[in-house]
Amino acid sequence: MDDEVFKALADPTRRSLLDALFQRDGQTLSALEERLPMTRFGVMKHLRLLENSGLVVTRKVGREKLHFLNPVPIRLIYDRWVNKYTERWVVTITDMKLQLEEEMMEPIHVPHQVPLVPSPDGEGAMAVFEIYIKTTPERLWQAITDPRMRARYSFGVEIRSEWTLGSRYVTSVPVGPDHPELQITEGENLEVDRPRRLVQSFRALWSDEVKAAGFSRVTWEIIPVGDSCRLTVIHDRLPKDAQPELYGGWPMVLSGLKTLLETGELLTTPGSLLYMRGQQDEGRNSADGVTQ
């Protein structure tokens, strides 16, 4: 898959198409054709290569076929070929900080550069993500719904529910003895078709700003493809001016999910580093309480 992504990114025309979708996601072939000095057939050929590499996802809306930018493969390339070479420096700086017992540290930047597009049903905005994972539908469903598995790739966030139609779900992270857990999101299971499709309402709870956005909707679609699965995540019914932190973390979450199921290992991302820092701070605070 890495070779296909590198091949797709190597061509300036295809990079222009990705830039066009980053600026305005969910475009038709005709709209993209107007941006390039080539025939319709030429644009179709480039889009087909982008689809084969997973960088572009298409969805049929009425009679139109819309093209969406899928940032997940680029996130995987970054984690595979860039992040690991800088990890030693991150570890060194972190160790230095712990050794010197500094009270302040430069914040870890968590990028949320994911474009939104108006939802086809006219209810707010949406973002679409797609990834291929070498696993079975049953194992993928378990990773989405099991609290401990979910926490391993989702920055320590566990999910709990009865997983029946109309049941409630809550995601949370453990905080400490005085505060057993911090709720992150909540919602209702609107459709439960194990192990193929899960539709949930979604309300973020981690700050007053994101709470004000109200409920949106998240759809998980699992389609078997040979010995693998195509997972599509659609986050829609978002406010048109939604804060990127509401939906921009999906590429890191899905990249971590793929890594866990295919290798059994955890993936280092800005989000996981932020979670690890919180765990370290909690451990130091607990130790300080014991020694005082």
C-alpha positions as CSV (number, residue, x, y, z in Angstrom):
1,M,0.0,0.0,0.0
2,D,2.9,2.4,0.7
3,D,4.2,2.0,-2.8
4,E,0.7,2.9,-4.3
5,V,0.5,6.0,-2.1
6,F,4.0,7.2,-3.0
7,K,3.2,6.6,-6.7
8,A,0.0,8.6,-6.4
9,L,1.7,11.5,-4.6
10,A,4.6,11.5,-7.1
11,D,2.6,13.1,-9.9
12,P,1.9,16.9,-9.8
13,T,-1.5,16.5,-11.4
14,R,-2.7,14.1,-8.7
15,R,-1.3,16.4,-6.0
16,S,-3.3,19.2,-7.6
17,L,-6.4,17.1,-7.4
18,L,-5.8,16.4,-3.7
19,D,-5.2,20.1,-3.1
20,A,-8.5,20.9,-4.8
21,L,-10.3,18.4,-2.6
22,F,-8.6,19.8,0.5
23,Q,-9.9,23.3,-0.4
24,R,-13.4,22.0,-1.1
25,D,-14.2,18.4,-0.4
26,G,-16.9,16.3,-2.0
27,Q,-16.5,17.5,-5.7
28,T,-17.9,15.9,-8.9
29,L,-15.7,14.8,-11.8
30,S,-17.0,17.8,-13.8
31,A,-15.9,20.2,-11.1
32,L,-12.5,18.8,-10.8
33,E,-12.1,18.6,-14.6
34,E,-12.5,22.4,-14.8
35,R,-9.4,22.9,-12.7
36,L,-7.1,21.0,-15.0
37,P,-5.9,21.5,-18.6
38,M,-6.6,18.0,-19.8
39,T,-9.4,15.8,-21.1
40,R,-12.1,14.3,-19.0
41,F,-10.6,10.9,-19.6
42,G,-7.2,12.1,-18.3
43,V,-8.8,13.4,-15.1
44,M,-10.7,10.1,-14.6
45,K,-7.4,8.2,-15.0
46,H,-5.7,10.2,-12.3
47,L,-8.7,9.9,-9.9
48,R,-8.8,6.2,-10.4
49,L,-5.1,6.0,-9.3
50,L,-6.0,8.1,-6.3
51,E,-8.9,5.9,-5.4
52,N,-6.8,2.7,-5.7
53,S,-4.2,4.2,-3.3
54,G,-7.0,5.1,-0.9
55,L,-6.3,8.8,-1.0
56,V,-9.7,9.6,-2.5
57,V,-13.0,8.1,-1.5
58,T,-16.1,8.3,-3.6
59,R,-19.8,8.2,-2.6
60,K,-22.9,8.2,-4.8
61,V,-25.3,11.0,-3.8
62,G,-28.4,10.8,-6.0
63,R,-27.1,10.8,-9.6
64,E,-23.8,12.4,-8.7
65,K,-20.6,10.7,-7.7
66,L,-18.7,12.8,-5.2
67,H,-15.0,12.6,-4.5
68,F,-13.6,13.0,-1.0
69,L,-10.1,13.5,0.3
70,N,-9.1,10.6,2.6
71,P,-6.1,11.7,4.8
72,V,-5.7,8.4,6.5
73,P,-3.1,6.9,4.1
74,I,-1.0,10.1,4.3
75,R,-1.2,9.8,8.1
76,L,0.1,6.2,7.9
77,I,2.9,7.3,5.6
78,Y,3.9,9.9,8.1
79,D,3.9,7.5,11.0
80,R,5.8,4.8,9.0
81,W,8.4,6.9,7.3
82,V,8.7,10.3,9.2
83,N,7.6,10.0,12.7
84,K,9.8,7.0,13.7
85,Y,12.9,8.9,12.6
86,T,12.1,11.8,14.9
87,E,10.9,9.6,17.8
88,R,14.4,9.3,19.4
89,W,14.5,13.1,19.7
90,V,11.0,13.2,21.3
91,V,12.1,10.6,23.8
92,T,15.3,12.4,24.6
93,I,13.5,15.7,25.2
94,T,10.9,14.0,27.4
95,D,13.6,12.3,29.5
96,M,15.4,15.6,29.9
97,K,12.2,17.2,31.1
98,L,11.6,14.5,33.7
99,Q,15.2,14.6,34.9
100,L,15.2,18.4,35.4
101,E,11.7,18.4,36.8
102,E,10.6,21.3,34.7
103,E,7.2,22.6,35.4
104,M,6.5,23.7,31.9
105,M,7.0,22.0,28.5
106,E,6.3,23.1,25.0
107,P,2.8,21.8,24.0
108,I,2.5,18.8,21.6
109,H,0.8,20.0,18.4
110,V,-2.1,17.8,17.4
111,P,-2.9,18.8,13.8
112,H,-6.6,18.6,12.6
113,Q,-6.3,19.4,9.0
114,V,-9.4,17.6,7.7
115,P,-11.8,19.4,5.3
116,L,-15.6,19.5,5.8
117,V,-18.2,19.3,3.0
118,P,-21.9,20.0,3.2
119,S,-23.9,16.8,4.1
120,P,-26.0,15.5,1.1
121,D,-29.1,15.5,3.3
122,G,-28.6,19.3,3.9
123,E,-28.1,18.7,7.7
124,G,-24.8,20.4,8.5
125,A,-21.4,19.3,7.3
126,M,-19.5,16.0,7.0
127,A,-16.1,14.3,6.7
128,V,-15.4,10.9,5.2
129,F,-12.5,8.6,6.1
130,E,-11.6,5.2,4.6
131,I,-8.9,2.6,5.4
132,Y,-8.1,-1.0,4.5
133,I,-7.2,-3.3,7.4
134,K,-6.1,-6.9,7.2
135,T,-8.5,-8.5,9.6
136,T,-12.0,-10.1,9.8
137,P,-15.2,-8.2,10.2
138,E,-15.8,-9.8,13.6
139,R,-12.4,-8.8,14.9
140,L,-12.7,-5.3,13.6
141,W,-16.2,-5.0,15.2
142,Q,-14.6,-6.2,18.5
143,A,-11.9,-3.5,18.3
144,I,-14.6,-0.8,17.8
145,T,-16.8,-2.0,20.6
146,D,-14.6,-3.6,23.2
147,P,-13.5,-1.1,26.0
148,R,-10.0,-2.3,26.4
149,M,-9.2,-2.7,22.7
150,R,-10.7,0.7,22.0
151,A,-8.5,2.3,24.6
152,R,-5.3,0.9,23.0
153,Y,-5.7,2.9,19.8
154,S,-7.9,5.7,20.9
155,F,-5.6,7.6,23.3
156,G,-6.8,5.6,26.3
157,V,-10.5,6.3,25.7
158,E,-12.7,3.4,26.6
159,I,-16.2,2.8,25.2
160,R,-19.1,1.1,27.1
161,S,-22.6,0.2,25.8
162,E,-25.0,-2.7,25.6
163,W,-24.7,-2.5,21.8
164,T,-28.4,-2.9,21.1
165,L,-30.6,-0.7,19.0
166,G,-31.4,2.5,20.9
167,S,-29.0,1.8,23.7
168,R,-26.7,4.5,25.1
169,Y,-23.0,4.6,24.9
170,V,-20.4,6.6,26.8
171,T,-16.6,7.0,26.2
172,S,-14.3,7.9,29.0
173,V,-10.8,7.9,30.4
174,P,-9.7,7.0,33.9
175,V,-8.6,10.1,35.9
176,G,-7.7,9.1,39.4
177,P,-9.1,8.0,42.8
178,D,-10.9,11.3,43.5
179,H,-12.4,11.3,39.9
180,P,-12.9,7.8,38.7
181,E,-13.4,8.8,35.0
182,L,-13.7,11.7,32.7
183,Q,-16.5,11.4,30.1
184,I,-15.3,12.2,26.5
185,T,-18.3,11.5,24.3
186,E,-21.9,10.2,24.6
187,G,-24.7,9.2,22.3
188,E,-27.2,6.6,21.1
189,N,-26.8,3.5,18.9
190,L,-29.1,4.4,16.0
191,E,-28.3,1.3,13.9
192,V,-26.5,-1.9,15.1
193,D,-25.8,-4.5,12.4
194,R,-23.0,-6.6,13.8
195,P,-20.4,-6.9,12.3
196,R,-21.1,-4.7,9.3
197,R,-22.6,-1.4,10.2
198,L,-22.9,0.8,13.3
199,V,-24.5,4.3,13.3
200,Q,-24.3,6.4,16.4
201,S,-25.3,9.9,17.5
202,F,-22.2,11.7,18.9
203,R,-21.8,14.5,21.4
204,A,-18.4,15.6,22.6
205,L,-18.1,16.3,26.3
206,W,-14.4,17.2,27.0
207,S,-14.9,21.0,27.0
208,D,-17.7,23.6,27.1
209,E,-16.8,24.7,23.6
210,V,-17.4,21.3,22.0
211,K,-20.4,20.6,24.2
212,A,-22.0,23.6,22.6
213,A,-21.8,21.9,19.1
214,G,-24.6,19.5,20.2
215,F,-25.1,16.1,18.6
216,S,-23.7,14.9,15.3
217,R,-23.6,11.4,13.8
218,V,-20.9,8.8,13.2
219,T,-21.3,5.8,10.8
220,W,-19.0,2.8,10.8
221,E,-19.2,0.7,7.6
222,I,-17.3,-2.6,7.4
223,I,-17.0,-4.4,4.0
224,P,-15.0,-7.6,3.6
225,V,-12.5,-7.5,0.8
226,G,-10.7,-10.8,0.5
227,D,-8.6,-11.4,3.6
228,S,-9.1,-7.7,4.6
229,C,-11.8,-5.2,5.4
230,R,-12.6,-1.8,4.1
231,L,-13.6,0.5,7.0
232,T,-15.4,3.7,6.1
233,V,-16.1,6.2,8.9
234,I,-18.5,9.1,8.1
235,H,-18.8,11.9,10.6
236,D,-21.8,14.0,9.5
237,R,-24.5,16.4,10.7
238,L,-21.7,18.5,12.1
239,P,-22.1,22.3,12.4
240,K,-20.8,24.0,9.2
241,D,-18.4,25.9,11.4
242,A,-17.5,22.9,13.6
243,Q,-14.2,23.1,15.5
244,P,-11.7,20.8,13.9
245,E,-11.0,19.0,17.2
246,L,-14.5,17.5,16.9
247,Y,-13.7,15.5,13.8
248,G,-10.0,16.0,13.0
249,G,-8.6,13.2,15.2
250,W,-10.1,10.4,13.1
251,P,-7.0,9.8,10.9
252,M,-4.9,9.2,14.0
253,V,-7.5,6.9,15.6
254,L,-8.0,4.9,12.4
255,S,-4.2,4.6,11.8
256,G,-3.8,3.3,15.4
257,L,-6.6,0.8,14.8
258,K,-5.0,-0.5,11.7
259,T,-1.6,-0.8,13.4
260,L,-3.0,-2.6,16.4
261,L,-5.0,-5.2,14.4
262,E,-2.3,-5.9,11.9
263,T,0.8,-5.9,14.2
264,G,-0.5,-6.0,17.8
265,E,1.6,-2.9,18.5
266,L,0.6,0.7,19.5
267,L,1.1,3.6,17.1
268,T,2.8,6.8,18.3
269,T,0.9,9.8,17.2
270,P,0.6,13.4,18.6
271,G,-2.6,12.3,20.3
272,S,-1.0,9.3,21.9
273,L,1.9,11.4,23.1
274,L,-0.5,13.8,24.7
275,Y,-2.3,10.9,26.4
276,M,1.1,9.4,27.6
277,R,2.0,12.8,29.0
278,G,-1.2,12.9,31.0
279,Q,-0.5,9.5,32.4
280,Q,3.0,10.5,33.4
281,D,1.7,13.7,35.1
282,E,-0.9,11.6,36.9
283,G,1.7,9.2,38.1
284,R,4.0,12.0,39.4
285,N,1.1,13.7,41.1
286,S,0.2,10.4,42.9
287,A,3.8,9.9,43.9
288,D,3.9,13.4,45.3
289,G,0.8,12.7,47.3
290,V,2.3,9.6,48.9
291,T,5.6,11.4,49.8
292,Q,3.9,14.5,51.3
